[in-house]
Amino acid sequence: MTTTASYSDAPALAGADLGWSDWLEVTQDRVNLFADAVDDHQWIHVEPERAKNGPFGGPIAHGFLSLSLATKFWTDLFDLQGVTTKVNYGLDKVRFISPVKVGARVRMNAVIAEVTEIPGGYQFMVDQTIEIEGGLKPAVVARGLYRFYA
């Protein structure tokens, strides 16, 4: 479910737990498209038959593919109205905890850790956890930085 807030409410959002996004299946097609986009065609990602005998028992998503899904999940979870520009400003910390096997479903929890006023807007520091359905450990833990300009 999307949390919608107005620009004037931004400072009060620090500490807000936005909950969990919907599940998303990581398909082989998505992995292949990502491999083409970043020119990383390592067999553990794009050769399902060979990957069956590899260290993960099948093909896995690139760590950066799993991380890049945070953009989709973030926009699914949060909308700040009354802004002219929304910018993904970067990351403070990222860890790839568990591999995401092709066919697995993932989702993300987001907690707004901090809201800081910047020239022309606000910067949000967001703790993001991408989990794998049925997994014991998360796939990705990251602290994202997003800027909103009025």
Buried (B, 14 or more C-beta within 10 A) or exposed (E): EEBEBEBEBBEEBBEBEBBBBEEBEBEBEBBBEBBEEEEEEEEBBBEBEEBEEEEEEBBBBBBBBBBBBBEEBBBBBBEBEEBEEBEEBEBEEBEBBBBBBBEBBBBBBBBBBBBBEEEEBBBBBBBBBBBBEEBEEBBBBBBBBBBBBE
